[in-house]
C-alpha cells in the first residue's frame, strides 16, 4: 500500500507510535443492489474501498477518488452512512486510529478492476452472499442498508464491539 508523502513525513518523526488520521470508506451499491468489495493486497481480506483524506481535501472528494483508484468504479454519494474512530495496527508495527466517515454511494460508471497495488480482486456481491468480512466492515454495511436512514454514530459513553480492538493487518 502506498504511503502518502504527508504520512511518511509524520512517521519520520513519530516512528511506529499512534497517529490519529482522517479517513473515509464507501458502501457502494449498483442498480441490482449488489455491494462493491475489494480484496486488499496487504492482508488478503475482502473490504470496503477506503482511504486517507489528504490535507486540504474534503471527505466527499476523497471517497469518490479512493473508490475509483482502488476499484475503477465511478460513484455518486447518496448520504453519509456514519462516523466513528477505528484502531488499526499494520504489519510493519505502525499504529493508527482512523476517524472514519463512511458514505453510502451508488455506482454511476466504470468497471471493476484491480489497481495493481492496493487491491488483488474487485467484485460485486449480493448482500446475502458476501465473502467473510470483519465486524468493522459489517457495521458500515449494516448502517447504510436504508437509503434514507440517518447517519450512524456511537452513542455517548457506548463501547461498540466493532470498534474496540485494533485490526491487525
C-alpha positions as CSV (number, residue, x, y, z in Angstrom):
1,X,0.0,0.0,0.0
2,X,1.5,3.4,-0.9
3,X,2.0,5.8,1.9
4,X,1.3,9.5,1.2
5,X,4.2,11.9,1.5
6,X,2.3,13.6,4.3
7,X,2.1,10.4,6.4
8,X,5.7,9.5,5.5
9,X,6.8,12.8,7.0
10,X,4.8,12.2,10.1
11,X,6.1,8.7,10.5
12,X,9.7,10.1,10.2
13,X,9.0,12.0,13.5
14,X,6.9,9.5,15.5
15,X,8.1,6.2,14.3
16,X,5.5,3.4,14.8
17,X,3.7,5.4,17.6
18,X,0.0,6.2,17.4
19,X,-1.3,8.6,14.7
20,X,-4.9,9.8,14.6
21,X,-5.8,10.1,10.9
22,X,-8.8,11.2,9.0
23,X,-10.2,8.5,6.6
24,X,-13.2,7.6,4.5
25,X,-14.8,4.5,3.3
26,X,-17.6,3.7,0.8
27,X,-20.5,1.3,0.8
28,X,-21.2,1.2,-2.9
29,X,-24.3,-0.4,-4.4
30,X,-25.1,-1.0,-8.1
31,X,-28.5,-0.9,-9.8
32,X,-29.0,-4.6,-9.0
33,X,-28.4,-3.9,-5.3
34,X,-25.0,-5.7,-5.2
35,X,-22.2,-4.4,-3.0
36,X,-18.7,-3.5,-4.3
37,X,-15.8,-5.1,-2.4
38,X,-12.1,-5.2,-2.9
39,X,-9.7,-7.8,-1.7
40,X,-6.8,-6.0,0.0
41,X,-3.2,-6.6,-1.1
42,X,-1.8,-6.1,2.4
43,X,-3.8,-8.8,4.2
44,X,-5.8,-10.7,1.5
45,X,-9.1,-9.9,3.1
46,X,-12.2,-8.5,1.5
47,X,-13.1,-5.0,2.5
48,X,-14.9,-1.8,1.5
49,X,-13.0,0.8,-0.6
50,X,-11.3,3.2,1.8
51,X,-8.5,5.7,2.2
52,X,-6.9,8.6,4.0
53,X,-8.1,12.2,3.5
54,X,-5.2,14.3,2.1
55,X,-4.5,17.7,3.6
56,X,-6.9,20.3,2.1
57,X,-9.2,17.6,0.7
58,X,-12.9,17.2,1.7
59,X,-14.1,13.7,2.7
60,X,-16.7,13.7,-0.1
61,X,-13.9,14.2,-2.7
62,X,-11.7,11.6,-1.0
63,X,-14.3,8.9,-1.1
64,X,-15.0,9.4,-4.8
65,X,-11.3,9.4,-5.6
66,X,-10.5,6.4,-3.5
67,X,-13.3,4.2,-4.9
68,X,-12.2,5.0,-8.4
69,X,-8.5,4.5,-7.7
70,X,-9.0,1.2,-5.9
71,X,-11.8,-0.3,-8.0
72,X,-12.2,1.5,-11.3
73,X,-15.9,2.3,-10.4
74,X,-17.2,5.9,-10.5
75,X,-19.7,6.7,-7.7
76,X,-22.1,9.4,-6.6
77,X,-22.7,9.9,-2.9
78,X,-26.2,9.2,-1.6
79,X,-25.7,10.1,2.0
80,X,-23.3,10.0,5.0
81,X,-23.5,6.5,6.5
82,X,-21.8,7.2,9.8
83,X,-18.7,8.3,11.7
84,X,-16.5,6.5,14.2
85,X,-13.0,6.0,15.2
86,X,-11.3,2.7,14.4
87,X,-7.9,1.4,15.5
88,X,-5.5,-0.4,13.2
89,X,-2.1,-1.9,13.6
90,X,-0.2,-2.5,10.4
91,X,2.2,-5.4,9.7
92,X,5.2,-3.1,10.0
93,X,4.1,-2.0,13.5
94,X,2.6,1.3,12.6
95,X,-0.3,2.1,14.9
96,X,-3.2,4.3,13.7
97,X,-6.6,5.3,14.8
98,X,-8.8,6.5,12.0
99,X,-11.6,9.0,12.3
100,X,-13.6,7.4,9.6
101,X,-16.5,8.9,7.7
102,X,-18.3,6.4,5.6
103,X,-20.7,7.1,2.8
104,X,-23.5,5.2,1.1
105,X,-22.7,5.5,-2.6
106,X,-24.2,4.3,-5.9
107,X,-22.2,3.2,-8.9
108,X,-22.6,5.5,-12.0
109,X,-19.9,4.2,-14.3
110,X,-16.6,2.5,-14.8
111,X,-16.0,-1.2,-14.5
112,X,-14.5,-3.2,-11.6
113,X,-10.7,-3.7,-11.9
114,X,-7.8,-4.0,-9.6
115,X,-5.4,-1.1,-9.2
116,X,-2.2,-3.2,-9.3
117,X,-1.3,-2.1,-5.8
118,X,-3.9,-1.9,-3.1
119,X,-6.5,-4.4,-4.5
120,X,-6.0,-8.0,-5.6
121,X,-9.6,-8.6,-6.7
122,X,-12.6,-6.4,-7.1
123,X,-16.2,-7.5,-7.5
124,X,-19.9,-7.1,-6.9
125,X,-21.6,-9.3,-4.3
126,X,-25.2,-10.0,-3.5
127,X,-25.9,-8.9,0.1
128,X,-27.0,-12.4,1.0
129,X,-23.8,-13.9,-0.4
130,X,-20.9,-11.8,0.9
131,X,-17.4,-13.2,1.5
132,X,-16.1,-13.2,5.0
133,X,-15.9,-9.7,6.4
134,X,-14.8,-8.3,9.7
135,X,-17.1,-6.6,12.2
136,X,-15.9,-3.2,11.1
137,X,-17.0,-3.8,7.5
138,X,-20.3,-5.3,8.6
139,X,-21.0,-2.2,10.8
140,X,-20.6,0.1,7.9
141,X,-22.7,-2.1,5.6
142,X,-25.5,-2.5,8.1
143,X,-25.7,1.2,8.9
144,X,-26.2,2.1,5.3
145,X,-28.8,-0.5,4.3
146,X,-31.6,2.0,4.5
147,X,-31.1,4.5,1.6
148,X,-32.9,7.2,3.7
149,X,-31.5,6.2,7.1
150,X,-29.8,8.6,9.5
151,X,-26.1,8.8,9.8
152,X,-24.8,6.4,12.5
153,X,-22.5,7.2,15.4
154,X,-21.6,5.6,18.7
155,X,-23.9,6.9,21.5
156,X,-22.0,8.9,24.1
157,X,-20.3,6.6,26.6
158,X,-21.0,3.5,24.5
159,X,-18.3,0.9,23.7
160,X,-19.3,-0.7,20.4
161,X,-17.8,-4.1,19.9
162,X,-16.9,-3.5,16.2
163,X,-14.7,-0.5,17.2
164,X,-12.8,-1.6,20.3
165,X,-9.9,-3.7,19.2
166,X,-7.4,-2.8,16.6
167,X,-7.4,-4.8,13.4
168,X,-4.0,-6.4,12.8
169,X,-3.5,-6.2,9.1
